[in-house]
Amino acid sequence: MAKGDFRPDGREAAVISRLEHAKEAMRMKALRLLKKHLDELSDRITTRLIEVKAIETTSKIELERQINICLQTLLTSEDVDIQYLTAPFRNVVPRPHFISLYVTAWILEKLINHKCIIEIYGTDEELYRYINAEVSRLIPLE
């Protein structure tokens, strides 16, 4: 066996499998909570971003609608699509909340060019933290 190869034995494979299963169960629970709190979360994120002056917009209603579309898209997206969108932002913070990271990436990659957006202020990390503060209240990852 080459020096860099990693082949877990039976016990290690079982532990890895349990960890992956727990992670997937947590992800599914978070998506169920997202579906339940979709409208409230859209409103909270929009209000927070405007209050802290992270986003300047011509229409709060349109911004909230766009955030709602983002969250609905997350609910129906394949894992590979989520990974593709969030890849450039994975290192923004250690162990990011996947919903907060998705919304952050979506704002910085797609919403930034929307007609209702005048300007987005702050760093990627600051934007993530504002979004995560609202997401974590309704969808905690345990």
C-alpha positions as a Markdown table, in Angstrom:
| # | Residue | x | y | z |
|---|---|---|---|---|
| 1 | Met | 0.0 | 0.0 | 0.0 |
| 2 | Ala | 1.3 | 3.5 | -0.9 |
| 3 | Lys | 2.2 | 5.8 | 2.0 |
| 4 | Gly | -0.6 | 8.3 | 1.3 |
| 5 | Asp | -3.4 | 5.7 | 1.0 |
| 6 | Phe | -6.0 | 5.5 | 3.7 |
| 7 | Arg | -8.1 | 2.4 | 4.1 |
| 8 | Pro | -10.2 | 2.3 | 7.2 |
| 9 | Asp | -10.6 | -1.0 | 8.9 |
| 10 | Gly | -14.1 | -2.3 | 9.8 |
| 11 | Arg | -14.4 | -0.3 | 13.0 |
| 12 | Glu | -13.2 | 2.9 | 11.5 |
| 13 | Ala | -15.5 | 2.5 | 8.5 |
| 14 | Ala | -18.4 | 2.0 | 10.9 |
| 15 | Val | -17.5 | 5.2 | 12.8 |
| 16 | Ile | -17.2 | 7.2 | 9.6 |
| 17 | Ser | -20.5 | 5.8 | 8.4 |
| 18 | Arg | -22.2 | 6.8 | 11.6 |
| 19 | Leu | -20.8 | 10.3 | 11.5 |
| 20 | Glu | -21.9 | 10.7 | 7.9 |
| 21 | His | -25.4 | 9.4 | 8.7 |
| 22 | Ala | -25.6 | 11.9 | 11.7 |
| 23 | Lys | -24.5 | 14.8 | 9.5 |
| 24 | Glu | -27.1 | 13.9 | 6.8 |
| 25 | Ala | -29.8 | 13.5 | 9.5 |
| 26 | Met | -28.9 | 17.0 | 10.9 |
| 27 | Arg | -29.0 | 18.4 | 7.3 |
| 28 | Met | -32.5 | 16.9 | 6.6 |
| 29 | Lys | -33.8 | 18.3 | 10.0 |
| 30 | Ala | -32.4 | 21.7 | 9.1 |
| 31 | Leu | -34.2 | 21.6 | 5.7 |
| 32 | Arg | -37.5 | 20.6 | 7.3 |
| 33 | Leu | -37.2 | 23.6 | 9.7 |
| 34 | Leu | -36.3 | 25.8 | 6.8 |
| 35 | Lys | -39.4 | 24.8 | 5.0 |
| 36 | Lys | -41.5 | 25.5 | 8.1 |
| 37 | His | -39.9 | 28.9 | 8.8 |
| 38 | Leu | -39.3 | 30.0 | 5.1 |
| 39 | Asp | -41.3 | 33.3 | 5.1 |
| 40 | Glu | -40.2 | 34.3 | 8.6 |
| 41 | Leu | -36.6 | 33.6 | 7.9 |
| 42 | Ser | -36.8 | 35.6 | 4.6 |
| 43 | Asp | -38.2 | 38.6 | 6.5 |
| 44 | Arg | -35.6 | 38.3 | 9.4 |
| 45 | Ile | -32.6 | 38.1 | 7.0 |
| 46 | Thr | -33.9 | 41.0 | 4.9 |
| 47 | Thr | -34.6 | 43.2 | 7.9 |
| 48 | Arg | -31.2 | 42.4 | 9.5 |
| 49 | Leu | -29.2 | 43.2 | 6.3 |
| 50 | Ile | -31.0 | 46.5 | 5.9 |
| 51 | Glu | -30.8 | 47.5 | 9.6 |
| 52 | Val | -27.0 | 46.9 | 9.7 |
| 53 | Lys | -26.7 | 48.7 | 6.4 |
| 54 | Ala | -25.1 | 45.6 | 4.7 |
| 55 | Ile | -27.4 | 46.0 | 1.7 |
| 56 | Glu | -28.7 | 49.1 | 0.2 |
| 57 | Thr | -31.8 | 48.4 | -1.9 |
| 58 | Thr | -34.5 | 50.3 | -3.8 |
| 59 | Ser | -37.2 | 47.9 | -2.4 |
| 60 | Lys | -37.3 | 46.0 | 0.9 |
| 61 | Ile | -40.2 | 44.0 | -0.5 |
| 62 | Glu | -38.3 | 42.9 | -3.6 |
| 63 | Leu | -35.2 | 42.1 | -1.6 |
| 64 | Glu | -37.3 | 39.9 | 0.8 |
| 65 | Arg | -38.9 | 38.2 | -2.2 |
| 66 | Gln | -35.5 | 37.4 | -3.7 |
| 67 | Ile | -34.2 | 36.0 | -0.4 |
| 68 | Asn | -37.4 | 33.9 | -0.2 |
| 69 | Ile | -36.6 | 32.6 | -3.8 |
| 70 | Cys | -33.1 | 31.8 | -2.7 |
| 71 | Leu | -34.3 | 29.7 | 0.3 |
| 72 | Gln | -36.9 | 27.9 | -1.9 |
| 73 | Thr | -34.2 | 27.1 | -4.4 |
| 74 | Leu | -32.1 | 25.7 | -1.6 |
| 75 | Leu | -34.9 | 23.4 | -0.6 |
| 76 | Thr | -35.1 | 21.9 | -4.1 |
| 77 | Ser | -31.4 | 22.0 | -5.1 |
| 78 | Glu | -29.2 | 18.9 | -5.5 |
| 79 | Asp | -26.2 | 18.6 | -3.2 |
| 80 | Val | -23.8 | 19.1 | -6.1 |
| 81 | Asp | -25.4 | 22.4 | -7.0 |
| 82 | Ile | -25.2 | 23.6 | -3.4 |
| 83 | Gln | -21.6 | 22.6 | -3.2 |
| 84 | Tyr | -20.8 | 24.4 | -6.5 |
| 85 | Leu | -22.4 | 27.7 | -5.3 |
| 86 | Thr | -20.8 | 27.7 | -1.9 |
| 87 | Ala | -17.3 | 26.4 | -2.8 |
| 88 | Pro | -15.7 | 29.9 | -3.1 |
| 89 | Phe | -17.0 | 30.8 | 0.4 |
| 90 | Arg | -16.4 | 27.6 | 2.4 |
| 91 | Asn | -13.4 | 29.1 | 4.2 |
| 92 | Val | -15.3 | 32.3 | 5.3 |
| 93 | Val | -15.7 | 30.8 | 8.8 |
| 94 | Pro | -14.8 | 27.5 | 10.4 |
| 95 | Arg | -17.7 | 25.0 | 10.3 |
| 96 | Pro | -20.3 | 27.2 | 8.6 |
| 97 | His | -24.0 | 26.6 | 8.8 |
| 98 | Phe | -24.8 | 25.3 | 5.3 |
| 99 | Ile | -28.0 | 27.4 | 5.0 |
| 100 | Ser | -26.2 | 30.6 | 6.0 |
| 101 | Leu | -23.4 | 29.8 | 3.7 |
| 102 | Tyr | -25.8 | 29.2 | 0.8 |
| 103 | Val | -27.6 | 32.5 | 1.3 |
| 104 | Thr | -24.3 | 34.4 | 1.6 |
| 105 | Ala | -23.0 | 32.8 | -1.6 |
| 106 | Trp | -26.3 | 33.4 | -3.4 |
| 107 | Ile | -26.3 | 37.1 | -2.4 |
| 108 | Leu | -22.7 | 37.6 | -3.5 |
| 109 | Glu | -22.9 | 35.6 | -6.7 |
| 110 | Lys | -26.5 | 36.2 | -8.0 |
| 111 | Leu | -28.4 | 38.9 | -6.0 |
| 112 | Ile | -25.5 | 41.4 | -6.4 |
| 113 | Asn | -26.6 | 42.0 | -10.0 |
| 114 | His | -30.3 | 42.3 | -9.3 |
| 115 | Lys | -32.0 | 45.6 | -10.2 |
| 116 | Cys | -33.2 | 46.2 | -6.6 |
| 117 | Ile | -29.7 | 46.1 | -5.2 |
| 118 | Ile | -27.8 | 49.5 | -5.0 |
| 119 | Glu | -24.8 | 48.2 | -3.1 |
| 120 | Ile | -23.6 | 45.4 | -0.8 |
| 121 | Tyr | -21.3 | 46.6 | 2.0 |
| 122 | Gly | -18.9 | 44.7 | 4.3 |
| 123 | Thr | -16.8 | 41.6 | 4.0 |
| 124 | Asp | -18.0 | 38.1 | 3.1 |
| 125 | Glu | -17.5 | 37.1 | 6.7 |
| 126 | Glu | -19.5 | 40.1 | 8.0 |
| 127 | Leu | -22.4 | 39.3 | 5.6 |
| 128 | Tyr | -22.3 | 35.6 | 6.6 |
| 129 | Arg | -22.4 | 36.5 | 10.3 |
| 130 | Tyr | -25.4 | 38.8 | 9.8 |
| 131 | Ile | -27.3 | 36.1 | 8.0 |
| 132 | Asn | -26.2 | 33.3 | 10.3 |
| 133 | Ala | -27.4 | 35.3 | 13.4 |
| 134 | Glu | -31.0 | 35.0 | 11.9 |
| 135 | Val | -30.7 | 31.5 | 10.5 |
| 136 | Ser | -29.3 | 30.1 | 13.8 |
| 137 | Arg | -32.2 | 31.4 | 15.8 |
| 138 | Leu | -34.7 | 29.4 | 13.8 |
| 139 | Ile | -32.6 | 26.5 | 12.5 |
| 140 | Pro | -29.9 | 25.6 | 15.0 |
| 141 | Leu | -27.4 | 22.9 | 14.1 |
| 142 | Glu | -26.9 | 20.7 | 17.1 |
